[in-house]
Amino acid sequence: MSTVSLRLPNFLHKEVKEISKEEGISINQFIATALAEKMAALRTQEYLELRAARGKRDKFEKALSKVGNNHPPDENDIAIK
């Protein structure tokens, strides 16, 4: 495990201290978890962008045509205009 010296603005330190206490975890654990969540979000975005670049419109339309139009939209569906 590595040690990192981190400088935080006072307001952030106060908030992380309060939240960590409320959650029953250490500040270190809070920051490590927050960092891991941010990294996962960035990696997911990269993955989806790479995956989307491999997509082909004709293959998408072919797959979509197999679904059919027999089912009305669910009341929770969002209409795209």
C-alpha positions as CSV (number, residue, x, y, z in Angstrom):
1,M,0.0,0.0,0.0
2,S,1.2,3.5,-0.8
3,T,1.1,6.6,1.3
4,V,0.0,9.9,-0.3
5,S,0.2,13.3,1.2
6,L,-2.9,15.2,0.2
7,R,-3.6,18.9,0.6
8,L,-7.3,19.7,0.9
9,P,-9.0,23.1,1.2
10,N,-10.4,23.5,4.7
11,F,-14.0,23.3,3.6
12,L,-13.4,20.0,1.9
13,H,-11.6,18.6,4.9
14,K,-14.4,19.6,7.2
15,E,-17.0,18.0,4.9
16,V,-15.1,14.7,4.4
17,K,-14.5,14.5,8.2
18,E,-18.3,15.0,8.9
19,I,-19.4,12.5,6.2
20,S,-16.9,9.9,7.2
21,K,-18.0,10.2,10.8
22,E,-21.7,9.8,9.7
23,E,-20.8,6.8,7.6
24,G,-18.7,5.2,10.3
25,I,-15.6,5.0,8.1
26,S,-12.2,6.7,8.2
27,I,-11.4,9.7,6.1
28,N,-8.8,7.5,4.4
29,Q,-11.4,4.9,3.4
30,F,-13.8,7.6,2.2
31,I,-11.2,9.2,0.0
32,A,-10.0,5.9,-1.4
33,T,-13.6,4.8,-2.2
34,A,-14.4,8.2,-3.8
35,L,-11.2,7.9,-5.9
36,A,-12.1,4.4,-7.0
37,E,-15.6,5.5,-8.0
38,K,-14.3,8.4,-10.1
39,M,-11.8,6.1,-11.8
40,A,-14.4,3.5,-12.5
41,A,-16.7,6.2,-14.1
42,L,-13.8,7.5,-16.3
43,R,-12.9,4.0,-17.4
44,T,-16.5,3.1,-18.1
45,Q,-16.8,6.2,-20.3
46,E,-13.7,5.3,-22.2
47,Y,-15.0,1.7,-22.7
48,L,-18.3,2.9,-23.9
49,E,-16.8,5.3,-26.4
50,L,-14.5,2.6,-27.8
51,R,-17.4,0.2,-28.0
52,A,-19.6,2.8,-29.7
53,A,-16.9,3.5,-32.3
54,R,-17.0,-0.2,-33.3
55,G,-20.8,-0.1,-33.8
56,K,-22.3,-0.2,-37.3
57,R,-25.6,1.5,-38.1
58,D,-26.7,-1.1,-40.5
59,K,-26.2,-3.9,-38.0
60,F,-28.1,-1.9,-35.4
61,E,-31.0,-1.4,-37.7
62,K,-31.1,-5.0,-38.7
63,A,-31.2,-6.1,-35.0
64,L,-33.8,-3.5,-34.3
65,S,-36.0,-4.7,-37.1
66,K,-36.2,-8.1,-35.5
67,V,-37.9,-6.6,-32.4
68,G,-41.1,-5.7,-34.2
69,N,-43.7,-3.2,-33.3
70,N,-46.1,-5.4,-31.5
71,H,-45.7,-3.9,-28.1
72,P,-47.0,-0.4,-27.2
73,P,-44.6,1.8,-25.3
74,D,-44.6,1.3,-21.5
75,E,-46.0,4.2,-19.6
76,N,-42.5,4.9,-18.1
77,D,-40.9,5.1,-21.6
78,I,-39.6,8.5,-22.6
79,A,-40.8,9.7,-26.0
80,I,-37.9,10.9,-28.2
81,K,-38.8,13.7,-30.5
